Amino acid sequence: MLQSKQFSIGLILVVLITIAAISVQITSDSSTEFKPNQLLFPELGSVIEQVDEVFIRDDEITIQIERKDNAWGMPEKAMYPINYDKLKSIMSALKDAHLLETKTANRDKYHRLKVADIGQEGSGILLELRHQGKAVASLIVGDSSKGLSGQYVRKPGEAQSYLVDKSLDISAQKTDWLNVKILDYKQADIRSMERAEGAKQYILSRETATDTFTLSPQLKENEKLGEEYKLNGVVSVLSGFELKDVFASQNTVSPGSVVRSNVSVYETFDGLKIRLTYQKTNEDRHFVTVSTEANANAESAVKETSESLNKSLSPWVFEISAFNGDELARTRGDLVTVLSP
């Protein structure tokens, strides 16, 4: 009887020791030893300035961002400039992120924090910083914390997940990383707008910013200007003029798909001319190319602005919103009301 009790006690001890060992293995299966307020990537600060590639990936999309000649761009978009402030903010947050808490090391629970591997249920967004093709920091970014301020994260290949003290505004949408603003000239900046569609042409112009725009060819006896919002839309379209997408200039729109096209030249009061070549396709998509030049008598600052805009805009074709496309497509007839006889 005594031997039976001793055997039972021994068996229980073995089971308890085994459970404890498994528990330790699950919670400690990580090359990152948890210390409160420890940096997530202790060595990143010394190499952050050397990073020349950034990869962002989710289950469907992979985004590659590169630095060439000290300029950050997206190779897929012919190195069109990205939103550098967004990238800089994320890299800074990653460098300074500290561990607040350990979270689950159980892969069956990763989905609750969105820190599962790419392709698995509850996967996060993979963020990787590289230098000369070698990863210097790699992280699966999960949900934001609903309680403490911060983000749930996990390093690929490690079991342990963490809550860190920084918010990482990561998106796997390509346009979220692009510098979306193309131009920003308000109506008060515009002296004139000349538009030509085939043989049809009209001009809106004024002498000072307080004048109203006049229309050329002049109104006929049986015509008057129509709704004011249409004219205002034409001359203010360059205010906050943004892209939906961008393509290399050689990837032009197929001529067979173009149903509308025109050329508009906007001139500012300081002598900058902005030329937009607009195309609308049979799929109701709107595209524009942009080039600029400064008047011969313009100040040097305007000429420098023109050179800068040509460098940053001319190599690409921009897809724009239907709203902006409609403003660029407006004809003289759209601005005029014909009076009844």
Secondary structure, DSSP 4 states (H G I P E B T S, - for coil): -HHHHHHHHHHHHHHHHHHHHHHHHHHH--SS---TT-BSSTTGGGTGGG--EEEEE-SS-EEEEEEETTEEEEGGGTTEEB-HHHHHHHHHHHHH-BEEEE----GGGHHHHT-BPTTSTTB-EEEEEEETTEEEEEEEEEEEPSSSSSEEEE-TT-S-EEEESS-------GGGTB--EEE---GGGEEEEEEEETTEEEEEE-SSTTSPPEEESPPPTTEEE--HHHHHHHHHTTTTEE-SEEEETTSPPPGGGEEEEEEEEEEETTSEEEEEEEEEETTS-EEEEEEEEE-TTS-HHHHHHHHHHHHHHTTEEEEE-HHHHHHHH--HHHHEEEPP-
